[in-house]
């Protein structure tokens, strides 16, 4: 899960450089070290453990202050497989 003011650039980087899909949550407001933030997007994407370094590099190049939450997922069902995203380019 990725929270950043540069969410549009991060979304583009994830799809073009990593080829991964995502779900985007529209947030009304949030609170952080810069006070209240309004009307932003939170990116939720699932990657394998090999791609953790790649996605962190993409995020750091765009916004080194991004807030990233990493979950350990044991099972996923459904969704779009990356090989289908690659074929549609």
N, C-alpha and C positions, 0 to 999 in steps of 0.2 A: 504494500500500500504506500503510495507516494503523495505527499502534500507539498506543493510548491507554487509560488506565484507564477512560475514559468511553465505551467502545466501544458500549454499548447506545444511548446518546443519539446518537452519531455515526451509527450504522446507521439509526436512525429519521429523522434529519435528511436523510441522503442519499436515502432512499426517498421521504419525503414532500415535501421541498423541491426535490430535483433529479429525482426520478422514475427514478433509476438503480438497477439491480440490483447484486449483489455476491456474492462468495464469501468465506466466513469460515473462517479457519483457527484451530483450537483449539490454543493453545500451552501447553506444560507449564511452561516457565520461560524467563526471559530475564534479561539483566544490563544495567544502565544506571547513570546517575548517582545513582539512588536505591537501588542495590544489586540484589539478586535479586528478581525478580517472578515470581509463580507463578499458573498457571491464569487465563489471559486470552485474548482473541480478537484476531486480526489481520484487518483488513478489507482485501480486495483488490477494487477496482472499476475499471472501464474507462470513461473519459469522453473526450469530444473536447476539442480545444484551447480551444474557446470556453468550455467549462464549468470550466476550471481555476480561474479566479478565483472562480466561484460555490462550488465545493467547498471551496476554501481559506477562504472567508468562513464557510461552515457549520462547518468544523472549528475555526476560530479562536474563533467565538462559543461553542462548547461546551468546548473544551480548547486553550488557546493553547500548552500544552506538548506537544501531540501530536507524535509522530515520523512524518513523512510522506516516503515515497520515491516519486519520480515517474519513470516509465519512458517512453521514446519507443517507441511500438508502431507497426509498419508494416503489419501485416495481422492481421485477426481473422476467424475463421470460427466460425459457430454461436452459441449463446447465445440470450438473449431480447432482442429489440429493444425499445427504450423505448416505442414506440407501442403495443405489446401491454400493457405495464405500465400505461400511461395508460388504456386502454380497460377494464381490469379494476377500476378504482377505483369 
